[in-house]
Amino acid sequence: MKQRYIYIDETVFDLPIKEEKHKCFGVGALLTEKKIAKNIIDDALNKLKQNLRSEKDKMEKIVKKMDMNTLSKGYFHAANDSKNSHSCLCSSIRKYVSGNIKVSYFVPSLQEPWKKKTHR
């Protein structure tokens, strides 16, 4: 039997709708037969290092600091990484890994699922 891997990540973001921002909650899952191995992480870290060199004048201090921390650790941890880091990691995953991805999100202020009555 083939080995399979599933990678899951959650997110919270603002979605602008008709000049109002609505808080969204989302989740994505990637099912693949390929492990996200060290070579993929190393590729992403190299991209991040190149970004820091080429964009250093344009980057915000907080982003630069977060990216330097990621590079010094040698791994990614979403809660502690910048959007720039996330982008580098995602590009490397896209480059080396194929699979089935599903993404879902909901906007509580528009859907309010907790107010719906459930029937037994």
C-alpha positions in Angstrom: 0.0 0.0 0.0 1.3 3.5 -0.9 2.1 5.8 1.9 0.0 9.0 2.0 0.4 12.3 3.9 -2.1 14.9 4.9 -1.1 18.4 5.8 -3.7 20.7 7.4 -3.5 24.4 8.2 -6.0 26.9 9.5 -6.2 30.6 8.9 -8.0 33.7 10.0 -8.3 36.7 7.7 -10.3 39.8 6.9 -12.6 39.7 3.8 -13.7 43.1 2.5 -17.3 43.0 1.4 -19.0 46.2 0.4 -16.6 48.5 2.2 -16.8 46.4 5.4 -14.2 43.9 6.7 -15.6 40.6 7.8 -13.5 38.1 9.9 -13.2 34.8 8.1 -12.0 31.4 9.4 -10.6 28.9 7.0 -8.9 25.6 6.7 -7.0 23.8 3.9 -5.9 20.2 3.6 -3.4 18.7 1.2 -3.5 15.0 0.6 -0.4 13.7 -1.2 1.9 10.7 -1.7 5.0 12.8 -1.3 6.4 13.9 2.0 7.3 17.5 2.5 10.9 16.6 3.1 14.0 18.6 4.1 14.9 19.5 0.5 11.6 21.3 0.1 12.1 23.2 3.4 15.7 24.1 2.4 14.5 25.3 -1.0 11.9 27.6 0.7 14.6 28.9 3.2 16.9 29.7 0.3 14.0 31.6 -1.4 13.4 33.5 1.8 17.1 34.4 2.1 17.1 35.6 -1.6 14.0 37.7 -0.9 15.6 39.3 2.1 18.6 40.3 0.0 16.6 41.6 -3.0 13.8 43.3 -1.1 15.6 44.6 2.0 15.0 48.3 1.4 11.3 47.7 0.8 10.5 45.4 3.7 8.9 46.5 6.9 11.1 46.0 10.0 8.7 43.5 11.6 8.6 41.4 8.5 12.4 41.5 8.2 12.8 40.5 11.9 10.3 37.6 11.5 12.1 36.4 8.4 15.5 36.6 10.1 14.1 34.5 13.0 12.8 31.9 10.6 16.1 31.7 8.9 18.0 31.4 12.1 15.7 28.6 13.3 16.0 26.8 10.0 12.3 25.8 9.9 8.9 27.3 9.4 6.2 27.7 12.1 3.2 29.5 10.7 2.3 31.5 13.8 5.8 32.9 14.0 6.4 33.5 10.3 5.6 36.4 8.0 3.5 36.3 4.9 6.7 36.5 3.0 7.9 33.3 4.6 4.5 31.6 4.0 4.8 32.6 0.3 8.3 31.1 0.0 7.2 27.8 1.6 4.1 27.6 -0.5 6.0 28.1 -3.7 8.5 25.4 -2.8 5.6 23.0 -1.9 3.9 23.8 -5.3 7.2 23.2 -7.1 7.9 19.7 -5.6 4.6 18.3 -4.4 1.4 17.4 -6.2 -1.8 16.2 -4.6 -5.4 16.9 -3.8 -6.1 20.1 -1.9 -9.4 21.2 -0.4 -10.0 24.6 1.1 -13.0 25.9 3.0 -13.8 29.0 4.9 -16.8 30.7 6.5 -17.7 34.2 7.5 -19.5 34.1 10.9 -20.9 37.6 10.6 -22.7 36.5 7.4 -23.6 32.9 8.1 -24.0 32.7 11.9 -24.2 28.9 12.0 -24.5 28.8 15.8 -28.0 30.4 15.6 -29.4 27.6 13.4 -31.6 25.1 15.1 -30.7 21.5 14.7 -33.3 18.8 14.4 -32.9 15.3 16.0 
